[in-house]
Amino acid sequence: MKRTLSVLTLLVATSALVASMAFAQGSPAATPATPAAPAKTTATATKSEKKSMAKTPAMPAIDINSASKEDLMKLAGIGDVTADKIIAGRPYTSKAQLESKGIVTKAQYAKIRAHVTAKQAK
């Protein structure tokens, strides 16, 4: 009996979650999904999110060895002082040196590592 109640409670909660997700997406005819359908509804939302993310142009990587202070400050979590530290620590042989030299914190580096590069002078 307890197991049956737990399963029913879980199904009701799942249905409510799916309905609230559909409502949050602005669907005017949002109806609660049946217990057999939540995975399909979630998968559809994920596909549409992926499509909208794919249309967004990727920001070109910023070269930490040649970028201006203003360009560096466009990076998430990089302010005036940190941009000055990056410029003062040049040249870098790899972008990982930002963290290893203590220029940025581990959290800051995690935010910016996909958006920076360390090109070598020719």
Number of C-alpha atoms within 10 A of each C-alpha: 5 7 8 9 10 11 11 13 12 13 16 16 13 17 20 15 15 22 19 15 17 20 15 11 11 10 11 9 8 15 14 19 19 12 14 9 12 17 12 11 14 13 11 11 15 12 11 11 11 11 11 10 11 10 8 8 7 9 9 10 13 21 18 26 21 16 15 14 19 11 14 23 17 12 17 13 15 20 14 11 10 16 22 16 15 21 18 10 14 13 16 19 15 14 20 15 16 23 16 12 11 11 19 21 13 12 10 16 22 12 13 18 16 13 17 21 19 20 16 12 8 3
